[in-house]
Amino acid sequence: MTAPPRPALRLTVTQGARELTVGIAGDLDLDTADHLIDTVVEHLARHPEVHGVRLDFAELSWIDSVGISALLMVHRRVRAVGGALYLENRPAPLERLLRQTCTLDHLTARTGRDEDATGAHAT
């Protein structure tokens, strides 16, 4: 008997005036990590006015160490254009993996000059 196929990664991108929101559904792993990175990088290149990127994990099914690596790369790219990365609706497995890999503080840390899309200081 074969196991059912794992869900593929589905990204839903919503562009605001100064913010990009990417809904992440399915698995973020070796097979799909590049899709997330490429999507965010392409949007940042086409929309230099974007100052915040929100990753919404409400429908995340699975994430592994390659998925964490993808989040680190997205963080690097967002910071390179002067933006801030927000990780929203983190399910327990993602939260646990972020803590185990000591990447939670790095990915969610804000500097005094970080501002959200409304101009208010991020927390």
N, C-alpha and C positions, 0 to 999 in steps of 0.2 A: 504494500500500500504506500502510495506517495503522499507526502505532506502537501497541503494546499499552498499555492504560491503566496508569498508575502506581498503585501500591498506596496505598490510603487509610490514614489514621492510625488505628491501633487502640491504645487505652489499656487497660491492665489495672491496676486499683487494688486494693491490699491495705492494709487498715487495721490497724495494730498499736495497742498501748495508748497510745503517745505518738509514733507515727511513721506516716507515710503513704509507701507505695512505689507509684510509677507506672511500669509497664512501657510503653515506647514502641516500637511496631512500625510500620513503614511510613515515610511521608514527613512531615516537619515543615516546612511551607512556608506560603505565602500562603493556600492553601485549607484548611489544617488547624490553624494556630497557635492560633486562638481556642478550638478544642476543648480543647487542653491547658490554656490559661490558665483557662478556665471550669471545667474539671474540678477543678483544684487549688484555685481560689478557693472553689468550692462546698463541697469537703470541709473546707477550713479554717474556713469559716463554720459548718458543722454540727458540727465536732469541735474546739472550742477547746483541748482537751487535747493536741493534736498539736504537738510541738516540733521535729520533723524531717521533711523531705520528701526522699525519695530518688527521683531520676529514673534509671531503668535503661534505657540505650540499647542493650542487647545486640541488639535486632532493628530498630534504626534503619536505614532504607534510604537516606534522603536528608534533608539539611537545607540551607536557604539562609539568606540574611540575615534574612528574616522569622522563620524558626525561631529564630535567635539572639536576635532582638528578643523573641520569646515567652519564651525562657529568662530574659532580663533582667527581664521583667515578673513571671514566676513568682518569681524571686529577690526582687524588690521586695515582692511580696505576702507571701512567707514571712517575710522580715525584719520586715515591719510587724506581724506577730503574735508577734515575738520568737523565731522559729524559725530553723533552719539548713537550707540547701539542699545536697544532695549529688548530684553527677553521677557515676553509676557506669557501668562497662562502656562507656566512650567509644570508639567505633570511630575509626580513623585519620582519616577525612574530618572528623568532628566535632572531633577534637582539633586538626587543622590549621586549621579555620575559627575555632575559639576563639582560637588563637594569632594568626592573621592579623588578627582583629578586636580583639585586645588585651582580650578579655573573660574569658579563662581565669582569671587571677588574681582578678579581681573576683568571678566566680561561685563560685570555690572557696576564697576567703580565709576564714579563721576568726578570730574574736576569742577572747581568753582566756576569755570566759564562754560560748562555744558548747559545748554538750554534746550527745552523741548520746542516743538513746533509753534507753541503759543508765545514763546518768549520767556516763560517762567523758568526759574532754575529747576533743574531735574533733581530728584531725590534718589 
